[in-house]
Amino acid sequence: MKSTLQQIIERNKKEEKIVAIDRKSEINNPSTKEDRRSFLQKTALGGIAMTSFIGLSFEDTIAQTTSKVNRNSLPSALKITDMRYALTKVMGGTAIIRIDTNQGIYGLGEVRDAADVRYALMLKSRILGENPCNVEKIFKSIKQFGGPARQAGGVCAVEMALWDICGKAYNVPAWQLLGGRYRDSIRLYADTPEASSPEEQKKLIEYRTKDQGYTWLKMDVSIGELRGKPNTIVNGKFWEDSNGRLNQWGDRKNYMSYGNTMHPFTQIQITEKGLEELQQIVENVRNMVGYEIPISTDHYGHFDLNNGIRLAKALDKYRLAWFEDMIPWQHTDQWRTLTEAIETPTTTGEDIYLLKDFKPLIEKRSVDIVHPDLASSGGLLETKRIADYAEEFGVAMAMHQAGTPVSFMASVHCAAASENFLALEHHSVDLPWWESLVKMVDGNKMIDKGFAPVPLMAPGLGIELNEDVLKEHLDPRDKSFFAPTKEWDILRSHDRTYS
């Protein structure tokens, strides 16, 4: 027996020597990519071969297996020491935050697109000194400072960064911390902006489907497309801005602007001619892509439930994947009326914060699909809970995402861990530098032919910042780039919500 073991040891040592030579050769090869080279170097340093265990005593085996453990990285002794940020140009200003610890491990999070980074900075004094691996404990203490849509940006950014740290501390991917994965790749749907002509629209679509390989698209079917076309809408002139547009995003300082007025309160109606025009837009796109590719729709404009039903019925025959945010998410009963009146699936949720506000929509089957944005819904764990709750009622989940690769990858991990998941939005297909803002730790692609490969081994979110690229794409309003934020260190209030 001892002789056999010795033979196995010798044979395996020879095989290891060959592997080591091959590894060194690949590392020294100029054509080897930097990510691959880094991976090979790390595994060469950190890997322990099984051959070294054979023939050793139990004590020697323990000594060998722990000889390369970094004893400065002890999860139970981790403490949060700092929070800093960089404001990117993505979506007109999206902040990435970095939470640092006493052991050199850091975590990345993102304040949702177009939200103020101070939503996150105000939380710094409330988390300093905490163990970042106590994710749920910290989340419960700060979730009171979140709210619908962008108001949740700070809480969600912190939650993302905590899971990133926790995964790195325990050397497991974030999806593993959520209970494991259902899939190895995440289907993406590519947002496709409105175009000035059918020809331009065709170029945008072909770039996505033929060049990039996306298998799911989303398009706008907006009454903005009816601008300058007489007799297509009623009461539109009253709401036009100074440029003659129905600006859905509105003037932030004008509370009574079109963009800041809820849909039921504009009294805008679409005429039969207007319905025909919008129907033609959808028909053109459907003819371009065929029926193998799902087409989701969004951004219709601000009009009431009745006109929403009229538009939806006019488009039902094109078998669209869903109608998104036709009316405000708060009107649960109106959503149920809409859903029951039409054949196409309905969805809302990108502005809903926490499971508690998804529950009425789910329990009443007011929508067919929930559509959380992880950067608003509460982060990875809360979004996983939303998915699980929806699954119990036979409701599917798609995911909204319009930020940097940080929230994108957080969403990938959450989608991997959710059984009823359909597709994840990618909103920056036309930004050539977007993917380069980060590096994938495992050396794989972030997006491959319309799918996002799930990092199977890389810890945390599985990404590192590409600082050189990030510096090139900072928002011109703030180029501080992870500068100290000492002014946010001091806690100035008593936050308990009860007496």
Residue pairs with C-beta under 8 A, 6 or more apart in sequence:
5 54
5 55
6 55
8 51
8 54
9 51
9 54
9 55
12 49
12 50
12 51
12 54
13 51
16 49
16 51
20 44
23 40
23 44
26 32
26 36
26 37
26 40
27 37
27 40
27 41
27 44
32 40
33 443
35 439
35 440
35 443
36 443
38 443
39 442
39 443
45 68
46 68
48 64
48 65
48 68
52 64
53 61
53 64
53 65
56 64
72 103
72 104
73 103
73 104
73 105
73 169
74 103
75 131
75 133
75 166
75 169
75 170
76 131
76 133
77 102
77 103
77 131
78 101
78 102
78 103
78 105
78 131
78 132
78 133
78 165
78 169
79 101
79 102
79 129
79 130
79 131
80 99
80 100
80 101
80 127
80 128
80 129
80 130
80 131
80 132
81 100
81 101
81 102
81 128
82 99
82 100
82 124
82 128
82 484
82 485
83 97
83 98
83 99
83 100
83 120
83 121
83 123
83 124
83 127
83 158
83 485
83 488
84 97
84 98
84 100
84 482
84 483
84 484
84 485
85 95
85 96
85 97
85 98
85 111
85 117
85 120
85 121
85 480
85 482
85 485
86 95
86 96
86 98
86 470
86 474
86 480
86 481
86 482
87 93
87 94
87 95
87 117
87 474
87 475
87 477
87 478
87 479
87 480
88 94
88 95
88 96
88 404
88 437
88 470
88 473
88 474
88 475
89 473
89 474
89 475
89 476
90 113
90 403
90 404
90 428
90 431
90 434
90 437
90 473
91 113
91 114
91 402
91 403
91 427
91 428
92 113
92 114
92 475
93 113
93 114
93 475
93 477
94 110
94 111
94 112
94 113
94 114
94 115
94 403
94 404
95 110
95 111
95 115
95 117
95 120
95 157
96 108
96 109
96 110
96 404
96 406
96 465
96 470
97 108
97 109
97 110
97 111
97 117
97 120
97 157
97 158
97 161
98 106
98 107
98 108
98 161
98 465
98 482
99 106
99 107
99 109
99 127
99 132
99 158
99 161
99 162
99 165
100 106
101 132
101 165
103 169
105 165
105 168
105 169
106 161
106 164
106 165
107 132
107 160
107 161
107 162
107 163
107 164
107 165
107 166
107 168
107 460
108 160
108 161
108 164
108 406
108 461
108 463
108 465
109 120
109 156
109 157
109 158
109 159
109 160
109 161
109 162
109 164
109 406
109 410
110 156
110 157
110 160
110 375
110 403
110 404
110 406
110 407
110 410
111 117
111 119
111 120
111 153
111 154
111 156
111 157
111 375
112 149
112 150
112 152
112 153
112 156
112 157
112 373
112 375
112 376
112 403
112 407
113 150
113 375
113 402
113 403
114 150
115 150
115 151
115 153
115 154
116 150
116 153
117 154
118 154
119 145
119 150
119 151
119 152
119 153
119 154
119 155
119 157
120 153
120 154
120 157
120 158
121 154
121 485
121 488
122 145
122 154
122 488
123 142
123 145
123 154
123 155
123 158
124 485
124 488
124 489
125 488
125 489
125 490
125 491
125 492
126 141
126 142
126 491
126 495
127 138
127 142
127 158
128 489
130 137
130 138
132 138
132 161
132 162
132 165
132 166
132 169
133 162
133 165
133 166
133 169
133 170
135 159
135 162
135 163
135 166
135 381
136 381
138 158
138 162
139 155
139 158
139 159
139 162
139 378
139 379
139 381
139 382
141 495
142 154
142 155
142 158
143 155
143 354
143 378
144 495
144 497
145 154
145 155
146 152
146 154
146 155
146 156
146 353
146 354
146 378
147 353
148 351
148 352
148 353
148 357
148 376
149 350
149 351
149 353
149 376
150 376
151 353
152 353
152 375
152 376
152 377
152 378
153 375
153 376
155 378
155 379
156 374
156 375
156 376
156 377
156 378
156 379
157 375
158 379
159 378
159 379
159 380
159 381
159 382
160 374
160 375
160 379
160 380
160 406
160 407
160 410
160 461
163 174
163 177
163 379
163 380
163 381
163 410
163 413
163 460
163 461
164 174
164 460
164 461
165 460
166 174
166 177
166 460
167 173
167 174
167 176
167 177
167 459
167 460
167 461
168 459
168 460
170 177
170 459
171 459
172 459
173 413
173 454
173 455
173 456
173 457
173 458
173 459
173 460
173 462
174 380
174 410
174 413
174 460
174 461
174 462
175 181
175 413
175 414
175 416
175 417
175 454
178 380
178 381
178 384
178 413
178 414
178 417
179 384
179 417
180 417
181 416
181 417
181 454
182 416
182 417
182 418
182 419
182 421
183 415
183 416
183 421
183 454
184 416
184 453
184 454
184 456
185 448
185 451
185 452
185 453
185 454
186 411
186 412
186 415
186 416
186 421
186 424
186 451
186 452
186 453
186 454
187 215
187 216
187 422
187 423
187 424
187 450
187 451
188 214
188 216
188 423
188 424
188 425
188 426
188 447
188 450
188 451
188 452
189 214
189 216
189 217
189 218
189 294
189 296
189 321
189 398
189 423
189 424
189 425
189 426
190 208
190 212
190 214
190 216
190 217
190 218
190 426
190 429
190 450
191 218
191 402
191 425
191 426
191 427
191 429
192 201
192 204
192 205
192 208
192 217
192 218
192 219
193 204
193 220
193 430
194 201
194 219
194 220
194 222
194 224
194 225
195 201
195 203
195 204
198 284
201 284
201 285
201 288
202 288
204 430
205 217
205 285
205 288
205 289
206 288
207 429
207 430
208 214
208 217
208 429
209 215
209 217
209 289
209 293
212 429
212 447
212 449
212 450
213 448
213 449
213 450
214 293
214 426
214 429
214 450
215 292
215 293
215 294
215 450
216 293
216 294
216 296
216 321
216 423
216 450
217 285
217 289
217 293
217 294
217 295
217 296
218 295
218 296
218 297
218 298
218 321
218 324
218 425
219 282
219 285
219 295
219 296
219 297
219 298
220 297
220 298
220 299
220 300
221 278
221 281
221 282
221 297
221 298
221 299
221 300
221 311
221 315
222 248
222 299
222 300
222 301
223 232
223 233
223 236
223 246
223 268
223 270
223 274
223 278
223 300
223 301
223 303
224 245
224 246
224 248
224 301
225 277
225 278
225 281
226 232
226 233
226 236
226 270
226 274
226 277
226 278
227 244
227 245
227 246
229 273
229 274
229 277
231 271
231 273
231 274
232 270
232 271
232 273
232 274
232 277
233 268
233 269
233 270
233 271
233 274
234 267
234 268
234 269
234 270
234 271
235 266
235 267
235 268
235 269
236 246
236 268
239 246
239 258
239 261
239 266
239 268
239 302
240 246
240 258
241 247
241 251
241 257
241 258
246 258
246 268
246 301
246 302
247 257
247 258
247 259
248 258
248 259
248 299
248 301
248 302
249 259
250 257
250 258
250 259
250 260
250 261
251 257
251 259
251 260
252 260
254 260
258 266
258 302
259 302
261 302
262 302
262 328
263 302
263 303
263 304
263 305
263 308
263 326
263 327
263 328
264 304
264 305
264 327
264 331
264 334
266 302
266 303
266 304
267 304
268 301
268 302
268 303
268 304
268 307
269 303
269 307
270 278
270 303
270 307
270 310
270 311
275 310
275 311
275 314
278 311
278 314
278 315
279 314
279 315
282 295
282 297
282 315
282 318
282 320
283 318
285 295
286 295
286 318
289 295
291 319
294 320
294 321
294 423
295 318
295 320
295 321
296 320
296 321
296 322
296 324
296 398
297 315
297 320
297 321
297 322
297 323
297 324
298 324
298 325
299 325
300 308
300 311
300 323
300 326
304 327
305 327
305 331
305 334
305 337
305 338
308 323
308 326
308 327
308 338
309 337
309 338
309 341
309 342
311 326
312 323
312 326
312 338
312 341
312 342
312 344
313 341
313 342
315 323
315 344
316 342
316 343
316 344
319 344
320 344
321 345
322 344
322 345
322 346
322 347
322 368
322 369
322 398
323 338
323 342
323 344
323 345
323 346
323 347
324 347
324 348
324 371
325 347
325 348
325 350
326 338
326 346
326 348
327 334
327 335
327 338
327 348
329 335
329 348
329 349
329 351
329 352
329 357
329 361
332 360
332 361
332 364
332 366
333 364
333 366
335 346
335 348
335 361
335 366
335 367
336 364
336 365
336 366
338 346
339 346
339 365
339 366
339 367
339 368
345 368
345 369
346 366
346 367
346 368
346 369
347 367
347 368
347 369
347 370
347 371
347 398
348 361
348 367
348 370
348 371
349 358
349 361
349 367
349 370
349 371
349 372
349 373
349 377
349 386
349 400
350 371
350 372
350 373
350 376
350 400
351 373
351 376
352 358
352 372
352 376
352 377
353 376
353 377
353 378
354 377
354 378
354 382
355 378
355 382
355 385
355 386
355 389
358 370
358 372
358 377
358 386
358 389
358 390
359 389
360 366
361 367
361 370
362 370
362 389
362 390
362 393
362 395
363 393
365 393
365 394
365 395
367 395
368 395
368 396
369 395
369 396
369 397
369 398
369 422
370 386
370 387
370 390
370 395
370 396
370 397
370 398
371 397
371 398
371 399
371 400
372 383
372 386
372 397
372 399
372 400
373 399
373 400
373 401
373 402
374 380
374 383
374 399
374 401
374 407
374 410
374 411
374 414
375 401
375 403
375 407
375 410
377 383
377 386
378 386
379 410
380 410
380 413
380 414
383 399
383 414
383 418
384 414
384 417
384 418
386 397
387 397
387 414
387 418
387 419
387 420
387 421
388 418
390 396
390 397
390 420
391 397
391 418
391 419
391 420
395 420
396 420
396 421
396 422
397 418
397 420
397 421
397 422
398 421
398 422
398 423
398 424
398 425
399 411
399 414
399 415
399 421
399 423
399 424
399 425
400 425
401 407
401 408
401 411
401 424
401 425
401 426
401 427
402 425
402 427
402 428
403 427
404 434
404 437
404 438
405 434
405 435
405 437
405 438
405 446
405 463
406 438
406 461
406 463
408 424
408 426
408 446
408 452
409 438
409 446
409 455
409 461
409 462
409 463
410 461
411 424
412 424
412 452
412 454
412 455
413 454
413 455
413 461
413 462
415 421
415 424
416 454
424 452
426 447
428 434
433 469
433 472
433 473
435 446
435 447
436 466
436 469
437 465
437 466
437 469
437 470
437 473
438 446
438 463
438 464
438 465
438 466
439 463
439 464
439 465
439 466
440 446
440 455
440 458
440 462
440 463
441 455
441 458
441 459
441 462
441 463
441 464
442 455
442 456
442 457
442 458
442 462
444 453
444 455
445 453
446 452
446 453
455 461
455 462
470 481
471 481
474 481
